[in-house]
Amino acid sequence: MYDLENEQASIADLEHALTQALDSPALSEAQTAFLTQAADRLSPDDLAGLSSADMAAILAGFWRFCDRRNHAGPKYRLIHALGDGGKDLELELLQIVQDDAPFLVDSVMGGLTEAGFDIRAVIHPVVQVGRDAEGWRNDGAPLRRESMIMVMLADVGEDRRSALLENLAKTLTDVHAAVGDFDAMTAMMRETVEELRRTPTLPGQYPVEEYIDFLTWLTDHFVFVGARRYDYPRTPDGAYAAEEPRFGPEDCLGVLRDPQCSVLRRASEPAILTSDLKTYLEHESPLVAAKSNLKSRVHRRGYMDYVGVKRYDVHGVAIGEVRFVGLYTVEAYEEPARTLPLLRRKIANVLARAGHIPSDHTAKRLRYIVETYPRDELFQIGEDELYDTALGILSLHDRPRVRLFVRRDPFDRFVSCLVFIPRERYDSDAARTAGRILAEGYAGRVSAWYPTFSDQPLARVHFVIGVTPRDHPSPEPRALETAIAEAVRTWSDRFEAAARGGGVAPGLVADILTRYMGAFPAGYRDQYDAWEALADLNVIEGMTPAPPTGAGPLYIRAYRRTSDAATQFRFKLYRAGEAVPLADVMPRQGQRSGPRRCH
């Protein structure tokens, strides 16, 4: 628990200090539970320099803040921390009290972390309290569990206080909307499954039972944040209308109760894309797994997953869709892909199509590739595309090199890019450079990137490039791949290529590379390219060795770069042995006598 200046403070010390701070003869059962849980969450290193009396003052202020609250929702504030006797503790306190519910702490902390606040400590006591009709604590009222979250922050800054509280309000609203409608959303999922069971015939490459198994599995492996039931509008003659899918207030649950929240951007809504409409509605799979346009504030930050299930009439004609948004659980990512509904079919079919591979060892590598494929991508990618990409990745085993594999989102909101980079060339700068090249190529932005490392000779980076639907370039992936490969080449790569490409006389390449590959310091590599290094070596290799004591003669190489003006002149000085003092160098520029050898 918490201590001061490396002296362990006991629960008894803090209890005594809190009792005094609350001006109470003894702590109540709820106050004792509050104190015990708070102390358990504070490590000795959290807040060095605070005494037990300081902590007691903070906790007492938090307890008093929670004396009264509106039953309808959370109560919160952001205040400057004052310790014993009003001492300035140079901390900010974000204090929140509300009915206990799942996802509260991780949702609040996710928002603070994403915004870049310096978090010093957090406590989260959950206590049983009763309240009267006006919201005051009352020991005689029915007890209920209340969540008390306090986050201790470094100075927030006046310019960020309002944004912090505004984002907190949105986060808590989303959490309570998702938690409050959780049972209704899972019930909607069960209804959707039953509707699929009753549909006489369904399109799709897998049996209907596989889709039903996936949706049943999803119920236990998905954090439902929102759901909405849509109807596809029709024209008077019965054809599908090029309009946004329709829904009413009774069709919306969770965060999608807000009618302004769209799962996809309006320009991407399936019923608006007239060119793809008939194919999408009549021939595509009854289930769509993709990323939504909504960022989650619940549980963890990031774009929410979207699972759309089509609704059919008694004749098997698509009449609408139910859309669920949320996040796959940790277990959904940890379970072997080959055991999950839908994914198991994709993997089995890809491996069966690759049955022509003669080597068992190669077949095992292919299985490893598809089973360790980015899980979000595995949910979304089509079988044919997975097959082609997996075989492309397999080819990298024998010849590791930079490769790029691209998948376009079916609703044209983003481009998913898998970039493979040799591990010896990979660092964070290489990843950022690759992301910049991809973003510029698609005139988009890097929405997210996820590096992955294994014992393989290649690092894998999954980039998600956000684009404007129907309004972005479609660059040739190989051109982007070439640009990334060139950008991540090291100086040593370029030096070797220049030496082997004619910069060194035949027969001398191996010797030059052996002696000089690691000879050029970082400062030199930052200023000069590989071809300039070979020009310097041409001089160095012809220099007279330095005597046992002192230094050899001075050599000068004069040159110009192609970008230099006619009046610009460059030269380099070389000497074996001791460095050339600047005072000895400068006079030689104006002298014609003395030893000078120009190269």
Buried (B, 14 or more C-beta within 10 A) or exposed (E): BBBBEEEEBEBEBBBBBBBBBBEEEEBBEBBBBBBBBBBEBBEBEBBEEBBBBBBBBBBBBBBEBBEBBEEEEBBBEBBEBBBBEEBEBEBBBBBBBBBBBBBBBBBBBBBBEBEEBEEBBBBBBBBEBBBEEEBEBEEEEEEEEBBBBBBBBEEBEEEBEEEBBEBBEEBBBBBBBBBEBBEEBBEBBEEBBEBBEEBEEBBBEBEBEBBBBBBBBBEEBBBBBBBBBBBBBEEEEEEBBEBBBBBEEEBBBBBBBEEEBBBBBEBBBBBBBEEBBEEBBEEBBBBBBBBBBBEBBBBBBBBBBBBBBBBBEEEEBBBBBBBBBBBBBEEBEEBEBBEBBBBBBBBEBBBEBBEEBEEEEBBEBBBBBBBBBBBBBBBBBEBEBBBEBBBBBBEBBEEBBBBBBBBBBBBBBBBBBBBBBBBEBBBEEBBEBBBBBBBBBBEBBBBBBEBEEEEBEBBBBBBBBBBBBEEBEEBEBEEBBBBBBEBBBBBBBBBBEBBBEEBBEEEEBEEBBEEBEEEBEEEEBEEBEBBBBBBBBBBBEEBEEBEEEEEBBBBBBEEEEEEEEEEEEEEBEBBBBEEBEEEEEEEBEEEEEEEEBEB
